[in-house]
Amino acid sequence: PNPRSFEGEHGRYVSLEPEGTFGFDYRLAYHASAAEVETAEWAIAKLQGASKPTIHTSPQTDWCA
């Protein structure tokens, strides 16, 4: 992970007031069968739609060294 100062320079952190809070939900699941894995892959593909990932072959300038 990048240092907070670096992320702040790029506007990529949540700023909170004193005693403020920020929440998120995280869920981890395992798939016990090939059919369950296939169903999960189908759901992911549906969420992605026609979007294709961008794969960088080297670090980008807005990433921390």
All heavy atoms as a GROMACS GRO file, in nm:
protein
  508
    1PRO      N    1   0.083  -0.120   0.000
    1PRO     CA    2   0.000   0.000   0.000
    1PRO      C    3   0.087   0.126   0.000
    1PRO      O    4   0.199   0.126   0.050
    1PRO     CB    5  -0.081  -0.011   0.128
    1PRO     CG    6  -0.014  -0.116   0.209
    1PRO     CD    7   0.067  -0.201   0.117
    2ASN      N    8   0.032   0.229  -0.060
    2ASN     CA    9   0.101   0.357  -0.065
    2ASN      C   10   0.085   0.432   0.066
    2ASN      O   11  -0.015   0.416   0.136
    2ASN     CB   12   0.044   0.443  -0.178
    2ASN     CG   13   0.074   0.385  -0.314
    2ASN    OD1   14   0.180   0.331  -0.338
    2ASN    ND2   15  -0.022   0.394  -0.404
    3PRO      N   16   0.183   0.518   0.102
    3PRO     CA   17   0.168   0.601   0.222
    3PRO      C   18   0.049   0.696   0.210
    3PRO      O   19   0.012   0.737   0.099
    3PRO     CB   20   0.299   0.680   0.228
    3PRO     CG   21   0.394   0.610   0.138
    3PRO     CD   22   0.311   0.538   0.036
    4ARG      N   23  -0.010   0.731   0.322
    4ARG     CA   24  -0.126   0.820   0.321
    4ARG      C   25  -0.093   0.954   0.253
    4ARG      O   26  -0.175   1.007   0.179
    4ARG     CB   27  -0.173   0.844   0.464
    4ARG     CG   28  -0.292   0.936   0.469
    4ARG     CD   29  -0.339   0.958   0.609
    4ARG     NE   30  -0.441   1.062   0.605
    4ARG     CZ   31  -0.510   1.099   0.707
    4ARG    NH1   32  -0.491   1.042   0.823
    4ARG    NH2   33  -0.600   1.193   0.697
    5SER      N   34   0.027   1.006   0.275
    5SER     CA   35   0.063   1.134   0.212
    5SER      C   36   0.059   1.123   0.060
    5SER      O   37   0.012   1.214  -0.008
    5SER     CB   38   0.202   1.179   0.260
    5SER     OG   39   0.300   1.081   0.226
    6PHE      N   40   0.106   1.011   0.006
    6PHE     CA   41   0.105   0.991  -0.138
    6PHE      C   42  -0.038   0.981  -0.190
    6PHE      O   43  -0.075   1.042  -0.290
    6PHE     CB   44   0.183   0.863  -0.174
    6PHE     CG   45   0.188   0.835  -0.321
    6PHE    CD1   46   0.281   0.897  -0.402
    6PHE    CD2   47   0.097   0.748  -0.380
    6PHE    CE1   48   0.286   0.871  -0.538
    6PHE    CE2   49   0.100   0.722  -0.515
    6PHE     CZ   50   0.195   0.785  -0.595
    7GLU      N   51  -0.120   0.903  -0.120
    7GLU     CA   52  -0.260   0.888  -0.160
    7GLU      C   53  -0.333   1.022  -0.149
    7GLU      O   54  -0.418   1.054  -0.232
    7GLU     CB   55  -0.330   0.781  -0.077
    7GLU     CG   56  -0.280   0.641  -0.105
    7GLU     CD   57  -0.300   0.599  -0.250
    7GLU    OE1   58  -0.408   0.625  -0.307
    7GLU    OE2   59  -0.208   0.540  -0.307
    8GLY      N   60  -0.301   1.101  -0.047
    8GLY     CA   61  -0.363   1.232  -0.031
    8GLY      C   62  -0.332   1.324  -0.148
    8GLY      O   63  -0.418   1.400  -0.193
    9GLU      N   64  -0.210   1.318  -0.198
    9GLU     CA   65  -0.171   1.400  -0.314
    9GLU      C   66  -0.256   1.366  -0.436
    9GLU      O   67  -0.271   1.448  -0.525
    9GLU     CB   68  -0.023   1.379  -0.346
    9GLU     CG   69   0.072   1.435  -0.242
    9GLU     CD   70   0.216   1.392  -0.266
    9GLU    OE1   71   0.244   1.334  -0.372
    9GLU    OE2   72   0.299   1.417  -0.177
   10HIS      N   73  -0.308   1.246  -0.441
   10HIS     CA   74  -0.387   1.201  -0.555
   10HIS      C   75  -0.537   1.195  -0.524
   10HIS      O   76  -0.615   1.143  -0.603
   10HIS     CB   77  -0.336   1.064  -0.602
   10HIS     CG   78  -0.198   1.071  -0.658
   10HIS    ND1   79  -0.085   1.062  -0.580
   10HIS    CD2   80  -0.155   1.090  -0.785
   10HIS    CE1   81   0.021   1.074  -0.655
   10HIS    NE2   82  -0.018   1.091  -0.780
   11GLY      N   83  -0.574   1.246  -0.407
   11GLY     CA   84  -0.716   1.250  -0.371
   11GLY      C   85  -0.780   1.114  -0.350
   11GLY      O   86  -0.898   1.095  -0.376
   12ARG      N   87  -0.700   1.019  -0.301
   12ARG     CA   88  -0.751   0.882  -0.288
   12ARG      C   89  -0.758   0.835  -0.144
   12ARG      O   90  -0.717   0.725  -0.111
   12ARG     CB   91  -0.662   0.788  -0.369
   12ARG     CG   92  -0.662   0.817  -0.517
   12ARG     CD   93  -0.588   0.710  -0.595
   12ARG     NE   94  -0.448   0.702  -0.558
   12ARG     CZ   95  -0.348   0.696  -0.646
   12ARG    NH1   96  -0.373   0.701  -0.775
   12ARG    NH2   97  -0.223   0.686  -0.604
   13TYR      N   98  -0.812   0.917  -0.056
   13TYR     CA   99  -0.837   0.871   0.079
   13TYR      C  100  -0.961   0.939   0.132
   13TYR      O  101  -1.004   1.041   0.080
   13TYR     CB  102  -0.717   0.892   0.173
   13TYR     CG  103  -0.690   1.036   0.209
   13TYR    CD1  104  -0.744   1.091   0.325
   13TYR    CD2  105  -0.610   1.116   0.130
   13TYR    CE1  106  -0.721   1.223   0.360
   13TYR    CE2  107  -0.586   1.248   0.163
   13TYR     CZ  108  -0.641   1.301   0.278
   13TYR     OH  109  -0.618   1.430   0.310
   14VAL      N  110  -1.021   0.882   0.233
   14VAL     CA  111  -1.144   0.936   0.291
   14VAL      C  112  -1.105   1.030   0.405
   14VAL      O  113  -1.034   0.991   0.497
   14VAL     CB  114  -1.233   0.822   0.346
   14VAL    CG1  115  -1.356   0.878   0.415
   14VAL    CG2  116  -1.273   0.729   0.232
   15SER      N  117  -1.149   1.154   0.397
   15SER     CA  118  -1.122   1.251   0.502
   15SER      C  119  -1.239   1.251   0.600
   15SER      O  120  -1.355   1.263   0.560
   15SER     CB  121  -1.107   1.391   0.440
   15SER     OG  122  -1.082   1.487   0.540
   16LEU      N  123  -1.208   1.237   0.729
   16LEU     CA  124  -1.311   1.230   0.831
   16LEU      C  125  -1.298   1.347   0.928
   16LEU      O  126  -1.187   1.391   0.960
   16LEU     CB  127  -1.300   1.100   0.911
   16LEU     CG  128  -1.319   0.970   0.834
   16LEU    CD1  129  -1.289   0.852   0.924
   16LEU    CD2  130  -1.459   0.962   0.778
   17GLU      N  131  -1.410   1.392   0.976
   17GLU     CA  132  -1.412   1.492   1.084
   17GLU      C  133  -1.367   1.423   1.212
   17GLU      O  134  -1.370   1.300   1.221
   17GLU     CB  135  -1.554   1.547   1.100
   17GLU     CG  136  -1.606   1.624   0.978
   17GLU     CD  137  -1.526   1.750   0.951
   17GLU    OE1  138  -1.486   1.818   1.047
   17GLU    OE2  139  -1.502   1.780   0.832
   18PRO      N  140  -1.328   1.501   1.316
   18PRO     CA  141  -1.292   1.438   1.443
   18PRO      C  142  -1.404   1.346   1.492
   18PRO      O  143  -1.521   1.381   1.486
   18PRO     CB  144  -1.273   1.557   1.538
   18PRO     CG  145  -1.234   1.670   1.447
   18PRO     CD  146  -1.312   1.646   1.320
   19GLU      N  147  -1.366   1.228   1.532
   19GLU     CA  148  -1.457   1.124   1.578
   19GLU      C  149  -1.551   1.074   1.468
   19GLU      O  150  -1.651   1.007   1.495
   19GLU     CB  151  -1.534   1.167   1.702
   19GLU     CG  152  -1.443   1.196   1.821
   19GLU     CD  153  -1.518   1.220   1.950
   19GLU    OE1  154  -1.624   1.158   1.970
   19GLU    OE2  155  -1.469   1.301   2.030
   20GLY      N  156  -1.522   1.108   1.343
   20GLY     CA  157  -1.602   1.060   1.231
   20GLY      C  158  -1.576   0.912   1.208
   20GLY      O  159  -1.478   0.855   1.257
   21THR      N  160  -1.664   0.851   1.134
   21THR     CA  161  -1.649   0.708   1.103
   21THR      C  162  -1.669   0.684   0.956
   21THR      O  163  -1.729   0.766   0.884
   21THR     CB  164  -1.750   0.622   1.182
   21THR    OG1  165  -1.882   0.660   1.143
   21THR    CG2  166  -1.733   0.639   1.332
   22PHE      N  167  -1.620   0.573   0.910
   22PHE     CA  168  -1.638   0.529   0.772
   22PHE      C  169  -1.655   0.379   0.778
   22PHE      O  170  -1.580   0.310   0.849
   22PHE     CB  171  -1.517   0.566   0.687
   22PHE     CG  172  -1.527   0.519   0.545
   22PHE    CD1  173  -1.602   0.589   0.452
   22PHE    CD2  174  -1.465   0.403   0.503
   22PHE    CE1  175  -1.612   0.547   0.321
   22PHE    CE2  176  -1.475   0.358   0.373
   22PHE     CZ  177  -1.549   0.432   0.282
   23GLY      N  178  -1.752   0.326   0.710
   23GLY     CA  179  -1.776   0.183   0.714
   23GLY      C  180  -1.783   0.123   0.576
   23GLY      O  181  -1.807   0.192   0.478
   24PHE      N  182  -1.757  -0.005   0.570
   24PHE     CA  183  -1.774  -0.079   0.447
   24PHE      C  184  -1.805  -0.222   0.483
   24PHE      O  185  -1.779  -0.268   0.593
   24PHE     CB  186  -1.650  -0.069   0.357
   24PHE     CG  187  -1.525  -0.127   0.418
   24PHE    CD1  188  -1.490  -0.259   0.396
   24PHE    CD2  189  -1.443  -0.049   0.498
   24PHE    CE1  190  -1.376  -0.313   0.453
   24PHE    CE2  191  -1.328  -0.102   0.555
   24PHE     CZ  192  -1.295  -0.234   0.532
   25ASP      N  193  -1.861  -0.294   0.387
   25ASP     CA  194  -1.892  -0.435   0.406
   25ASP      C  195  -1.792  -0.518   0.327
   25ASP      O  196  -1.754  -0.483   0.215
   25ASP     CB  197  -2.033  -0.467   0.356
   25ASP     CG  198  -2.139  -0.402   0.442
   25ASP    OD1  199  -2.122  -0.397   0.564
   25ASP    OD2  200  -2.239  -0.353   0.386
   26TYR      N  201  -1.750  -0.625   0.387
   26TYR     CA  202  -1.655  -0.717   0.324
   26TYR      C  203  -1.707  -0.858   0.345
   26TYR      O  204  -1.745  -0.895   0.457
   26TYR     CB  205  -1.517  -0.700   0.389
   26TYR     CG  206  -1.412  -0.790   0.331
   26TYR    CD1  207  -1.351  -0.760   0.210
   26TYR    CD2  208  -1.372  -0.905   0.397
   26TYR    CE1  209  -1.254  -0.842   0.157
   26TYR    CE2  210  -1.275  -0.988   0.345
   26TYR     CZ  211  -1.216  -0.956   0.225
   26TYR     OH  212  -1.121  -1.037   0.172
   27ARG      N  213  -1.712  -0.934   0.239
   27ARG     CA  214  -1.762  -1.071   0.251
   27ARG      C  215  -1.665  -1.165   0.180
   27ARG      O  216  -1.624  -1.138   0.067
   27ARG     CB  217  -1.899  -1.081   0.187
   27ARG     CG  218  -1.966  -1.214   0.214
   27ARG     CD  219  -2.106  -1.212   0.161
   27ARG     NE  220  -2.105  -1.284   0.033
   27ARG     CZ  221  -2.209  -1.293  -0.047
   27ARG    NH1  222  -2.320  -1.231  -0.019
   27ARG    NH2  223  -2.202  -1.362  -0.156
   28LEU      N  224  -1.630  -1.270   0.245
   28LEU     CA  225  -1.542  -1.371   0.189
   28LEU      C  226  -1.620  -1.502   0.183
   28LEU      O  227  -1.682  -1.543   0.281
   28LEU     CB  228  -1.418  -1.387   0.278
   28LEU     CG  229  -1.314  -1.487   0.233
   28LEU    CD1  230  -1.254  -1.445   0.099
   28LEU    CD2  231  -1.205  -1.499   0.338
   29ALA      N  232  -1.619  -1.564   0.068
   29ALA     CA  233  -1.692  -1.689   0.051
   29ALA      C  234  -1.603  -1.790  -0.021
   29ALA      O  235  -1.516  -1.751  -0.099
   29ALA     CB  236  -1.820  -1.666  -0.029
   30TYR      N  237  -1.623  -1.914   0.005
   30TYR     CA  238  -1.551  -2.018  -0.068
   30TYR      C  239  -1.653  -2.098  -0.148
   30TYR      O  240  -1.772  -2.100  -0.118
   30TYR     CB  241  -1.471  -2.108   0.026
   30TYR     CG  242  -1.555  -2.198   0.112
   30TYR    CD1  243  -1.585  -2.327   0.070
   30TYR    CD2  244  -1.604  -2.154   0.234
   30TYR    CE1  245  -1.663  -2.410   0.149
   30TYR    CE2  246  -1.681  -2.238   0.313
   30TYR     CZ  247  -1.711  -2.364   0.270
   30TYR     OH  248  -1.787  -2.446   0.348
   31HIS      N  249  -1.605  -2.161  -0.253
   31HIS     CA  250  -1.692  -2.239  -0.339
   31HIS      C  251  -1.645  -2.384  -0.332
   31HIS      O  252  -1.530  -2.415  -0.364
   31HIS     CB  253  -1.688  -2.185  -0.482
   31HIS     CG  254  -1.723  -2.039  -0.488
   31HIS    ND1  255  -1.850  -1.993  -0.466
   31HIS    CD2  256  -1.648  -1.930  -0.507
   31HIS    CE1  257  -1.852  -1.863  -0.474
   31HIS    NE2  258  -1.731  -1.821  -0.497
   32ALA      N  259  -1.733  -2.471  -0.291
   32ALA     CA  260  -1.698  -2.610  -0.263
   32ALA      C  261  -1.704  -2.702  -0.384
   32ALA      O  262  -1.663  -2.817  -0.376
   32ALA     CB  263  -1.788  -2.664  -0.152
   33SER      N  264  -1.754  -2.652  -0.496
   33SER     CA  265  -1.765  -2.739  -0.613
   33SER      C  266  -1.735  -2.660  -0.740
   33SER      O  267  -1.740  -2.537  -0.742
   33SER     CB  268  -1.906  -2.798  -0.623
   33SER     OG  269  -1.999  -2.696  -0.656
   34ALA      N  270  -1.707  -2.732  -0.844
   34ALA     CA  271  -1.681  -2.669  -0.973
   34ALA      C  272  -1.803  -2.591  -1.021
   34ALA      O  273  -1.790  -2.483  -1.080
   34ALA     CB  274  -1.641  -2.774  -1.077
   35ALA      N  275  -1.922  -2.643  -0.994
   35ALA     CA  276  -2.045  -2.574  -1.035
   35ALA      C  277  -2.058  -2.440  -0.964
   35ALA      O  278  -2.098  -2.340  -1.024
   35ALA     CB  279  -2.166  -2.662  -1.008
   36GLU      N  280  -2.023  -2.435  -0.834
   36GLU     CA  281  -2.030  -2.309  -0.760
   36GLU      C  282  -1.928  -2.209  -0.813
   36GLU      O  283  -1.957  -2.090  -0.822
   36GLU     CB  284  -2.006  -2.334  -0.611
   36GLU     CG  285  -2.122  -2.405  -0.543
   36GLU     CD  286  -2.096  -2.428  -0.396
   36GLU    OE1  287  -1.992  -2.384  -0.343
   36GLU    OE2  288  -2.182  -2.492  -0.331
   37VAL      N  289  -1.810  -2.256  -0.849
   37VAL     CA  290  -1.708  -2.169  -0.907
   37VAL      C  291  -1.758  -2.114  -1.040
   37VAL      O  292  -1.747  -1.994  -1.068
   37VAL     CB  293  -1.574  -2.243  -0.926
   37VAL    CG1  294  -1.475  -2.160  -1.007
   37VAL    CG2  295  -1.515  -2.281  -0.792
   38GLU      N  296  -1.815  -2.198  -1.122
   38GLU     CA  297  -1.868  -2.156  -1.252
   38GLU      C  298  -1.978  -2.050  -1.234
   38GLU      O  299  -1.982  -1.951  -1.308
   38GLU     CB  300  -1.922  -2.276  -1.328
   38GLU     CG  301  -1.963  -2.244  -1.470
   38GLU     CD  302  -2.007  -2.368  -1.545
   38GLU    OE1  303  -1.951  -2.477  -1.521
   38GLU    OE2  304  -2.098  -2.355  -1.628
   39THR      N  305  -2.066  -2.069  -1.139
   39THR     CA  306  -2.172  -1.972  -1.112
   39THR      C  307  -2.113  -1.839  -1.068
   39THR      O  308  -2.157  -1.732  -1.112
   39THR     CB  309  -2.268  -2.026  -1.004
   39THR    OG1  310  -2.326  -2.148  -1.052
   39THR    CG2  311  -2.377  -1.926  -0.971
   40ALA      N  312  -2.011  -1.843  -0.982
   40ALA     CA  313  -1.947  -1.720  -0.936
   40ALA      C  314  -1.877  -1.648  -1.052
   40ALA      O  315  -1.886  -1.526  -1.065
   40ALA     CB  316  -1.846  -1.750  -0.826
   41GLU      N  317  -1.810  -1.724  -1.138
   41GLU     CA  318  -1.744  -1.664  -1.254
   41GLU      C  319  -1.846  -1.599  -1.347
   41GLU      O  320  -1.822  -1.492  -1.402
   41GLU     CB  321  -1.662  -1.768  -1.328
   41GLU     CG  322  -1.538  -1.810  -1.252
   41GLU     CD  323  -1.463  -1.924  -1.320
   41GLU    OE1  324  -1.523  -1.999  -1.401
   41GLU    OE2  325  -1.342  -1.938  -1.291
   42TRP      N  326  -1.961  -1.662  -1.365
   42TRP     CA  327  -2.066  -1.606  -1.450
   42TRP      C  328  -2.116  -1.474  -1.391
   42TRP      O  329  -2.136  -1.377  -1.462
   42TRP     CB  330  -2.182  -1.706  -1.462
   42TRP     CG  331  -2.297  -1.652  -1.540
   42TRP    CD1  332  -2.310  -1.651  -1.676
   42TRP    CD2  333  -2.413  -1.588  -1.488
   42TRP    NE1  334  -2.428  -1.591  -1.710
   42TRP    CE2  335  -2.494  -1.550  -1.597
   42TRP    CE3  336  -2.457  -1.559  -1.359
   42TRP    CZ2  337  -2.615  -1.485  -1.580
   42TRP    CZ3  338  -2.578  -1.494  -1.343
   42TRP    CH2  339  -2.655  -1.458  -1.453
   43ALA      N  340  -2.136  -1.470  -1.258
   43ALA     CA  341  -2.183  -1.348  -1.192
   43ALA      C  342  -2.081  -1.236  -1.206
   43ALA      O  343  -2.118  -1.120  -1.230
   43ALA     CB  344  -2.212  -1.376  -1.045
   44ILE      N  345  -1.954  -1.267  -1.194
   44ILE     CA  346  -1.849  -1.166  -1.210
   44ILE      C  347  -1.848  -1.114  -1.353
   44ILE      O  348  -1.841  -0.993  -1.377
   44ILE     CB  349  -1.711  -1.224  -1.172
   44ILE    CG1  350  -1.707  -1.250  -1.021
   44ILE    CG2  351  -1.599  -1.131  -1.215
   44ILE    CD1  352  -1.589  -1.335  -0.977
   45ALA      N  353  -1.856  -1.204  -1.450
   45ALA     CA  354  -1.857  -1.163  -1.590
   45ALA      C  355  -1.977  -1.073  -1.620
   45ALA      O  356  -1.966  -0.975  -1.695
   45ALA     CB  357  -1.860  -1.286  -1.682
   46LYS      N  358  -2.091  -1.102  -1.559
   46LYS     CA  359  -2.210  -1.020  -1.578
   46LYS      C  360  -2.187  -0.880  -1.523
   46LYS      O  361  -2.226  -0.780  -1.585
   46LYS     CB  362  -2.330  -1.086  -1.511
   46LYS     CG  363  -2.461  -1.014  -1.535
   46LYS     CD  364  -2.577  -1.089  -1.472
   46LYS     CE  365  -2.706  -1.011  -1.490
   46LYS     NZ  366  -2.819  -1.075  -1.425
   47LEU      N  367  -2.124  -0.869  -1.406
   47LEU     CA  368  -2.094  -0.738  -1.348
   47LEU      C  369  -1.995  -0.660  -1.433
   47LEU      O  370  -2.006  -0.539  -1.448
   47LEU     CB  371  -2.036  -0.755  -1.206
   47LEU     CG  372  -2.133  -0.799  -1.098
   47LEU    CD1  373  -2.056  -0.832  -0.971
   47LEU    CD2  374  -2.237  -0.692  -1.072
   48GLN      N  375  -1.898  -0.730  -1.490
   48GLN     CA  376  -1.796  -0.663  -1.572
   48GLN      C  377  -1.853  -0.615  -1.704
   48GLN      O  378  -1.802  -0.517  -1.760
   48GLN     CB  379  -1.679  -0.758  -1.598
   48GLN     CG  380  -1.597  -0.787  -1.475
   48GLN     CD  381  -1.492  -0.894  -1.499
   48GLN    OE1  382  -1.512  -0.986  -1.580
   48GLN    NE2  383  -1.382  -0.883  -1.429
   49GLY      N  384  -1.954  -0.682  -1.755
   49GLY     CA  385  -2.011  -0.644  -1.884
   49GLY      C  386  -1.904  -0.651  -1.993
   49GLY      O  387  -1.827  -0.745  -2.000
   50ALA      N  388  -1.900  -0.550  -2.077
   50ALA     CA  389  -1.805  -0.547  -2.188
   50ALA      C  390  -1.670  -0.487  -2.147
   50ALA      O  391  -1.580  -0.477  -2.230
   50ALA     CB  392  -1.864  -0.468  -2.304
   51SER      N  393  -1.656  -0.445  -2.021
   51SER     CA  394  -1.531  -0.384  -1.976
   51SER      C  395  -1.417  -0.486  -1.980
   51SER      O  396  -1.434  -0.601  -1.943
   51SER     CB  397  -1.545  -0.333  -1.833
   51SER     OG  398  -1.644  -0.234  -1.825
   52LYS      N  399  -1.303  -0.440  -2.023
   52LYS     CA  400  -1.183  -0.523  -2.024
   52LYS      C  401  -1.081  -0.461  -1.929
   52LYS      O  402  -1.069  -0.338  -1.921
   52LYS     CB  403  -1.123  -0.532  -2.166
   52LYS     CG  404  -1.216  -0.596  -2.267
   52LYS     CD  405  -1.238  -0.742  -2.234
   52LYS     CE  406  -1.332  -0.806  -2.335
   52LYS     NZ  407  -1.379  -0.935  -2.294
   53PRO      N  408  -1.005  -0.542  -1.856
   53PRO     CA  409  -0.907  -0.487  -1.763
   53PRO      C  410  -0.791  -0.421  -1.836
   53PRO      O  411  -0.758  -0.458  -1.949
   53PRO     CB  412  -0.859  -0.609  -1.686
   53PRO     CG  413  -0.882  -0.723  -1.778
   53PRO     CD  414  -1.005  -0.687  -1.857
   54THR      N  415  -0.731  -0.322  -1.771
   54THR     CA  416  -0.610  -0.261  -1.821
   54THR      C  417  -0.493  -0.324  -1.746
   54THR      O  418  -0.489  -0.320  -1.623
   54THR     CB  419  -0.610  -0.109  -1.796
   54THR    OG1  420  -0.724  -0.053  -1.862
   54THR    CG2  421  -0.484  -0.045  -1.849
   55ILE      N  422  -0.400  -0.382  -1.819
   55ILE     CA  423  -0.285  -0.447  -1.758
   55ILE      C  424  -0.161  -0.366  -1.793
   55ILE      O  425  -0.128  -0.349  -1.911
   55ILE     CB  426  -0.270  -0.593  -1.805
   55ILE    CG1  427  -0.396  -0.671  -1.767
   55ILE    CG2  428  -0.144  -0.656  -1.748
   55ILE    CD1  429  -0.403  -0.810  -1.824
   56HIS      N  430  -0.094  -0.312  -1.691
   56HIS     CA  431   0.026  -0.233  -1.712
   56HIS      C  432   0.148  -0.324  -1.699
   56HIS      O  433   0.155  -0.407  -1.610
   56HIS     CB  434   0.034  -0.121  -1.608
   56HIS     CG  435  -0.082  -0.028  -1.612
   56HIS    ND1  436  -0.096   0.068  -1.710
   56HIS    CD2  437  -0.190  -0.015  -1.532
   56HIS    CE1  438  -0.208   0.135  -1.690
   56HIS    NE2  439  -0.267   0.086  -1.582
   57THR      N  440   0.244  -0.306  -1.787
   57THR     CA  441   0.365  -0.389  -1.783
   57THR      C  442   0.474  -0.327  -1.696
   57THR      O  443   0.576  -0.391  -1.671
   57THR     CB  444   0.420  -0.411  -1.924
   57THR    OG1  445   0.446  -0.284  -1.984
   57THR    CG2  446   0.320  -0.488  -2.009
   58SER      N  447   0.452  -0.204  -1.650
   58SER     CA  448   0.548  -0.139  -1.561
   58SER      C  449   0.473  -0.045  -1.469
   58SER      O  450   0.360  -0.006  -1.496
   58SER     CB  451   0.653  -0.063  -1.643
   58SER     OG  452   0.590   0.039  -1.718
   59PRO      N  453   0.536  -0.003  -1.356
   59PRO     CA  454   0.469   0.089  -1.265
   59PRO      C  455   0.430   0.220  -1.335
   59PRO      O  456   0.501   0.266  -1.425
   59PRO     CB  457   0.574   0.115  -1.157
   59PRO     CG  458   0.662  -0.006  -1.162
   59PRO     CD  459   0.665  -0.046  -1.306
   60GLN      N  460   0.318   0.277  -1.294
   60GLN     CA  461   0.270   0.401  -1.352
   60GLN      C  462   0.318   0.522  -1.271
   60GLN      O  463   0.350   0.508  -1.153
   60GLN     CB  464   0.117   0.399  -1.359
   60GLN     CG  465   0.063   0.281  -1.440
   60GLN     CD  466   0.109   0.285  -1.584
   60GLN    OE1  467   0.069   0.372  -1.659
   60GLN    NE2  468   0.193   0.192  -1.622
   61THR      N  469   0.321   0.639  -1.333
   61THR     CA  470   0.375   0.757  -1.266
   61THR      C  471   0.295   0.800  -1.145
   61THR      O  472   0.350   0.862  -1.057
   61THR     CB  473   0.384   0.875  -1.364
   61THR    OG1  474   0.254   0.900  -1.419
   61THR    CG2  475   0.480   0.846  -1.477
   62ASP      N  476   0.166   0.766  -1.138
   62ASP     CA  477   0.088   0.806  -1.022
   62ASP      C  478   0.084   0.697  -0.915
   62ASP      O  479   0.002   0.700  -0.826
   62ASP     CB  480  -0.054   0.848  -1.062
   62ASP     CG  481  -0.136   0.735  -1.119
   62ASP    OD1  482  -0.076   0.637  -1.170
   62ASP    OD2  483  -0.259   0.743  -1.114
   63TRP      N  484   0.175   0.604  -0.921
   63TRP     CA  485   0.191   0.501  -0.818
   63TRP      C  486   0.314   0.536  -0.735
   63TRP      O  487   0.410   0.592  -0.782
   63TRP     CB  488   0.211   0.364  -0.878
   63TRP     CG  489   0.094   0.313  -0.958
   63TRP    CD1  490  -0.028   0.372  -0.974
   63TRP    CD2  491   0.090   0.194  -1.035
   63TRP    NE1  492  -0.107   0.297  -1.055
   63TRP    CE2  493  -0.038   0.187  -1.095
   63TRP    CE3  494   0.180   0.094  -1.060
   63TRP    CZ2  495  -0.077   0.083  -1.176
   63TRP    CZ3  496   0.141  -0.010  -1.142
   63TRP    CH2  497   0.014  -0.015  -1.198
   64CYS      N  498   0.313   0.499  -0.612
   64CYS     CA  499   0.425   0.524  -0.522
   64CYS      C  500   0.543   0.434  -0.560
   64CYS      O  501   0.525   0.318  -0.595
   64CYS     CB  502   0.383   0.498  -0.379
   64CYS     SG  503   0.507   0.541  -0.258
   65ALA      N  504   0.661   0.489  -0.552
   65ALA     CA  505   0.782   0.412  -0.584
   65ALA      C  506   0.816   0.314  -0.475
   65ALA      O  507   0.782   0.329  -0.363
   65ALA     CB  508   0.900   0.506  -0.605
   0.00000   0.00000   0.00000
